[in-house]
Amino acid sequence: MTLLRIFLSVSTLIIYVVSIYVIATKGINFPAVYFGDLLKLDWRSQFNTDLLIALCIFLIWVIWREGFTAKGFLFGFLFTSLGFMFGCPYLLYATYKAQGDPKTLLLGVHADK
């Protein structure tokens, strides 16, 4: 669990640094760039489609993990909208809340069943 926490911490730092740099140099209009690339039907659109599918899987998992509550839907939306800018801190917090237990980390509110 320590290695996962280190990875999540470093990943959070990297994604925030890269995002801040891109926003400062290119602006914050990421939806136009993302969907523009998605519609070109080239390798970027393949990558973006793959990313979108992965984010949707995480959306479903987070909502389920939180027990289909309002908090779960909010967290799922944030995960899908912000990607791992939200996901890494969420997972890092979840490792501490689960007290390092992988079953509790993966199952969330369903761990007691």
JOUR-V379969 format. One record per helix or strand of 2 or more residues. SS is the DSSP state (@ for helix, = for strand). FROM is the first residue (numbers start at 1). TO is the last residue. If there is no record, write none. Layout:
# JOUR-V379969
SS:FROM:TO
SS:FROM:TO
This chain:
# JOUR-V379969
@:2:26
@:30:39
@:43:65
@:70:82
@:84:97
@:102:110
